[in-house]
Amino acid sequence: MPLKVAVLEDDVALREDILVPRLADSGFDVEGFGSSTELYRRMIAVSFEVLVLDLRLDGESGLDIARYLAQVSSIGIVMLTGRGTGEDRVRGLSELVDAWLDKPVDLDLLVATLRSIARRTRSDASAQRGALVQAWRLSDSGWRLHAPDGRSVPLNLLERRLLTRLLATEGEPVTHDDLIADLSVLAENFDRHRLEIVIHRLRRKADGQLGLSLPLRAVRGVGYLMLVVDERSRKR
């Protein structure tokens, strides 16, 4: 079965003319993405095994993306950079990524690196087969948010209403206007700024009480989505 590879690189020519075609020619099932938002949305439906990730991106940095994915998936990561510092490299290799390759990338080395990482990820996946898919979910009462590991945090009324709407869409984004309309029922003069505050405090609560990054992601120019599935338990 071909290795499923995602390429996140905002240089269109490098991504579409070089990386994606070469990896496809080498036998990989590969898809290219220009932003983290595109990748996150696709990961709801597809279990990629390895990600080729540019360090320097508009918006989230490669290390920020790798840090988030380490919380929600078992995906292998190859970081590409032409400008990374020594500190970036040490932190990335020790905590977040599997390999670090310099640009301009040696394509033969990239192919060999992907195959090496695949052996590890597929070994991990085989050990997890038969496990139930775990997900972030609300309690029956709706007043607690349960993480994939079973721990939970309490919610206030605004947080409960926000998550009820986001979880009901099963990974599809909800617009800012729709979220504001939902929450304005509970609080007068609710606006975009207050929505951002609720989301910031909710993320901080998950991080502070659970030590986990809440998979509540901004979709630029649209709104927010909740990546509910914990990819570490998804069958390959």
ChimeraX attribute file (.defattr): number of C-alpha atoms within 10 A of each C-alpha:
attribute: neighborCount
match mode: 1-to-1
recipient: residues
	/A:1	6
	/A:2	10
	/A:3	17
	/A:4	18
	/A:5	25
	/A:6	26
	/A:7	24
	/A:8	24
	/A:9	25
	/A:10	19
	/A:11	13
	/A:12	13
	/A:13	10
	/A:14	12
	/A:15	19
	/A:16	18
	/A:17	11
	/A:18	12
	/A:19	22
	/A:20	21
	/A:21	15
	/A:22	17
	/A:23	20
	/A:24	14
	/A:25	11
	/A:26	12
	/A:27	13
	/A:28	20
	/A:29	16
	/A:30	21
	/A:31	21
	/A:32	21
	/A:33	21
	/A:34	17
	/A:35	17
	/A:36	23
	/A:37	17
	/A:38	13
	/A:39	19
	/A:40	21
	/A:41	18
	/A:42	16
	/A:43	17
	/A:44	17
	/A:45	10
	/A:46	15
	/A:47	19
	/A:48	22
	/A:49	22
	/A:50	23
	/A:51	23
	/A:52	22
	/A:53	26
	/A:54	22
	/A:55	25
	/A:56	18
	/A:57	18
	/A:58	12
	/A:59	11
	/A:60	14
	/A:61	15
	/A:62	22
	/A:63	22
	/A:64	13
	/A:65	17
	/A:66	24
	/A:67	16
	/A:68	16
	/A:69	21
	/A:70	19
	/A:71	16
	/A:72	21
	/A:73	19
	/A:74	20
	/A:75	23
	/A:76	24
	/A:77	26
	/A:78	26
	/A:79	27
	/A:80	23
	/A:81	19
	/A:82	13
	/A:83	11
	/A:84	14
	/A:85	9
	/A:86	9
	/A:87	8
	/A:88	13
	/A:89	19
	/A:90	13
	/A:91	12
	/A:92	22
	/A:93	15
	/A:94	11
	/A:95	13
	/A:96	22
	/A:97	22
	/A:98	18
	/A:99	19
	/A:100	21
	/A:101	18
	/A:102	12
	/A:103	12
	/A:104	10
	/A:105	13
	/A:106	10
	/A:107	13
	/A:108	11
	/A:109	11
	/A:110	19
	/A:111	15
	/A:112	11
	/A:113	16
	/A:114	23
	/A:115	15
	/A:116	12
	/A:117	19
	/A:118	19
	/A:119	12
	/A:120	12
	/A:121	18
	/A:122	14
	/A:123	11
	/A:124	13
	/A:125	18
	/A:126	11
	/A:127	10
	/A:128	15
	/A:129	12
	/A:130	11
	/A:131	11
	/A:132	10
	/A:133	13
	/A:134	17
	/A:135	18
	/A:136	21
	/A:137	19
	/A:138	20
	/A:139	12
	/A:140	8
	/A:141	7
	/A:142	18
	/A:143	17
	/A:144	18
	/A:145	21
	/A:146	18
	/A:147	20
	/A:148	19
	/A:149	11
	/A:150	11
	/A:151	12
	/A:152	19
	/A:153	15
	/A:154	16
	/A:155	17
	/A:156	12
	/A:157	12
	/A:158	19
	/A:159	20
	/A:160	18
	/A:161	18
	/A:162	18
	/A:163	21
	/A:164	14
	/A:165	16
	/A:166	20
	/A:167	20
	/A:168	11
	/A:169	12
	/A:170	14
	/A:171	22
	/A:172	16
	/A:173	19
	/A:174	20
	/A:175	16
	/A:176	19
	/A:177	14
	/A:178	12
	/A:179	21
	/A:180	19
	/A:181	13
	/A:182	16
	/A:183	22
	/A:184	16
	/A:185	12
	/A:186	12
	/A:187	13
	/A:188	8
	/A:189	10
	/A:190	16
	/A:191	16
	/A:192	11
	/A:193	9
	/A:194	15
	/A:195	19
	/A:196	12
	/A:197	11
	/A:198	15
	/A:199	19
	/A:200	11
	/A:201	12
	/A:202	21
	/A:203	16
	/A:204	16
	/A:205	18
	/A:206	20
	/A:207	13
	/A:208	11
	/A:209	12
	/A:210	15
	/A:211	11
	/A:212	16
	/A:213	18
	/A:214	22
	/A:215	20
	/A:216	18
	/A:217	18
	/A:218	17
	/A:219	19
	/A:220	10
	/A:221	8
	/A:222	12
	/A:223	15
	/A:224	20
	/A:225	25
	/A:226	25
	/A:227	24
	/A:228	21
	/A:229	22
	/A:230	21
	/A:231	25
	/A:232	22
	/A:233	20
	/A:234	19
	/A:235	14
	/A:236	16
